[in-house]
Amino acid sequence: MEFFEAIHARQSIRKFQDKPVEVDTLMKILEAANRAPSAGNLQAYQIVVVQEPAVKARLDAASGHQGSLAEAPVVLVFCAHPQESATRYGSRGEDLYCIQDATIACAYAQLAATALGLASVWIGAVFEPEMVRDALRLGGSQWPIALLPLGSPAEQPPRQPRRPLQETVRWIASPR
């Protein structure tokens, strides 16, 4: 799939087929995430790949039992490393850059999954971080930022409209 086709094709899918994600496909997604830009190239994040049903069930409980986390064959959890980013950027790295690093990597993974014919849904607003930390046995200062269930789609919901560009873009200089 061409890049702009993947951008237009991507949408949130919450139902997945009971079909595994091939290892080489998963590796392509992880390699795409690894290529994401990061502050100072620190890559102050970790991606936890979850395929174990019991752990996925705990992640689902941490997200209010939305279902997609338990149902998806794979869940990628993007965790920020605030202290790693702080070593170079101080409080700005700790409070912001590591979060940006993790979210950019997640966006790359989501677009790569779409380009490879898989579906996903970004879960970032509704989950209990401490429950996720416990389920994944995260140590140190690692902090979960986004959960990304992946798999073959089992639904095709209607496309959601997007706001017009004139509502989301402000020009300082005129476009040419």
N, C-alpha and C positions, 0 to 999 in steps of 0.2 A: 504494500500500500504506500502510495506517495505521501509525503509529510503533511501537506495541507488536507489531503483526504482523511488522514488519521485525526487531525484536529477537528474536522467537521463530523467525523464518525463517532468520536468519543462522546459517550453519555453515561450517566450513572445507571448501572445495572445491579440489582439487588438479589436476583435469583440466578442460580448456577446449576448447570447440568452435573450429574454425578459422574464426572469424567476427569481423570487426572491431567495435570499440566505436565507436558513432557519436560524432562530435565534440560535438554538443549534449548527449548523455548524459554524456560525460566532463566537460564543462564544469559540468554540474549537480553532479557528484561533487566536483569541485575547489572549486566555490562553497560546498558544504556543509562541506568541510574548512576553508575560509577563515573560516567562521562559528564555528568551535570557539573556546571560551574559551582565553585564554593569560595568563600572568603579566604584569600591567601592560599588557596588550594589545600586547606587543612582537612577538608572533608570531615568536619567535626560532627559526624553522625555514624550510626550503625544501622544496618538493615537486618532485622531478624526474620528469617524465613520459617513460617509455622505451617506444618502439615499434619501434626499430631492432633487427632480429633479431640482429645481431652483438653488440650491447651486452647484449641480453637473455641471450644465450649466455654472456657473461662474468659476468653476475650469477648465472646458474645455476651456473657453475663455482665462484663465490664462496660458494655455499650448498651445496656438496657434491653438485652435480648432482641436485637433487631433482626437476627436470623441469618443475615448474609455472611457473617464471620464464621458461624458454625457450618454453614452449607458450602462455602467455597472450598475448592480443593487446596488452595494455597492462600495464606494471608501473609503479606509483607508488612512488618511493623517498622516504621522509620523513627529512630530514636536520636535525639540531639545529644551532643556531648558538650555541655556548657563550659566545663573546665578546660577542655582542649582548646576551644575557641578563645577563652579568656587568657590563655598563655601568651597570645600575640595581641589580642585586641581589648583586653581588660573587660570592663563591665559591658561595653557595647557588644563584644563578641559573646559574652555569657548570656546576655539578655535578648540578643537579636540575631547575630550572624549564624550561630549554630542552628537556630530555628529556620532561618532562611535556607541554609545548606540542606537540611533534612527535607524541607518542603519542595525545594527545586528538584532534588533527587526523586522524590515521590512523583512529581509531575512528569519527569522523564520516564519513569517506570510505567506510569499510567498511559502515556502516549505510545510507548513501545508495546505494551500489552495490546492496545487497540490495533496498532499496525500489524500485529501478529495474529489478529482475529480473536483475541480474548476480551472479556468484559471485566469491568472493575467498578468499584464505588469507593470514593474517598470518604473515610470516616475520620473526622478531626474535631468536630464540635461536641459530639455526644459520646463520651466515654470517661470512665473514672481512671485517671492516670495511675493512681496507686494500685488499683486492681490489676492493671496491665503490667505494671512493674513486677508485682508479685507473680503473676501468671508466667512471665518470661524470665523470672529470677534475675532481673536487671540489677547490676551492681553500680557502685560509684555514683557519679552524677548523671548517668544516662537517664534521659527523660523521653517517654513516648510522645510523639508529635502527631503522627498520622498512621492509621491502619488502612491497608489496601487489600481487600479480598479480591482474588483473581480466579477466573475460570471461564469455561465456555458458557455463553449466555443461555439462560432458560426462559428468557422473556425479551420482549422488544417493546418497551413502554413508548408512549408517544413522546416526540421530541418536545422539550421545554423551550419556550421562546427566550431569546436573549434580548437584553436591552439594546436599543439602537446606539450606534457609535456616538452620535451627538450627545447622548446622555452620559457616556463613560469616558469620553476623550475631550480634552481641552487643548487647543492649539495656542502656542505662544507666538509662533511665526506662521504665516499662511502656508498651507500645503502647495506644492508646486505641481 
